[in-house]
Amino acid sequence: MFGVSVITFGMFHLTPGDPVTQLVALNPDVSAAEEAALRERWGLSGPVWEQYLDWISNVLVGDFGLELQTGREVSDIVWSRLPETIALGLFGWAFALVIAIPAGIYAAINKDNLGDTISRFLALSGISIPNFWLGLMLILIFSLYLGLFPVLAPSRQSLLSPEMLWYLILPGITIGTASAASIMRVMRTSMTEELNKEYVTAARAKGLPERTVILKHVLRNSLISVVTLAATLTASIVAGSVVVEVVFNWPGLGREFIDAINQREINVVMAITLFTGFFVILANLVADIVYAALDPRIRYD
């Protein structure tokens, strides 16, 4: 997270402009003295390294600063938008796993058959299609043509309301499609390898039903690879939510992130980036814990 903060802070300052520049562009009557005073008050007049030290010293005590142009607490902005982003990510994960694991099992059991070929084609398509294009196509077909789903989510409404949950379906499918495709391919490959191992032959020789062999023995060992991929795809889901939230007008951190970049609000950008890094680290920690549950060989005891 420290490395992420250094790189993000440095890259942000490589791009031209800052919040004062944005204010001056909207108010041409601002004098050069007033512009300099604003930069001094907001801590933007010093060298980059000095600005970074000031920022990180505040973050270490839990102060993420203010949104400079509005005066809002950055932590309040993040916490108010976080539930919507978590809900979108969880829905995308649920959709990906529900689709990918059964499809991967089916493709492995029916290797090189027509169903396997179709599933591999769909997986390749899911990986190749950009999520913003997929989102636009879903809006075009299911919202505009068929009228089955609402087009754009309202900015202010309870997340637990039935209307808001209805708005969640299309962006959730959009964000989960690429992950579902990747997980399905790994699931198929892992299942195919496990089916060729000696313990499967021994289980079948003992007269165990094929369903028991697949679901109790092969599936559990195959899920280790899936867990590994699922952890690494967390970054993709979070990054993808930025674009998807803009396409569907979903009121989460992604849309706030885009607005902060456009307004050059570095405190907001840094806070959302750190939260993203935290969730990626957390996902990898959960993956390590799940490893121990799935594979007793890697437990310390």
Helices and strands as residue ranges (DSSP letters): H 2-14, H 19-26, H 32-41, H 48-59, H 74-109, H 114-128, H 131-138, I 139-145, H 162-195, H 198-205, H 210-212, I 213-218, H 219-232, H 234-247, H 253-263, H 266-294, G 296-298
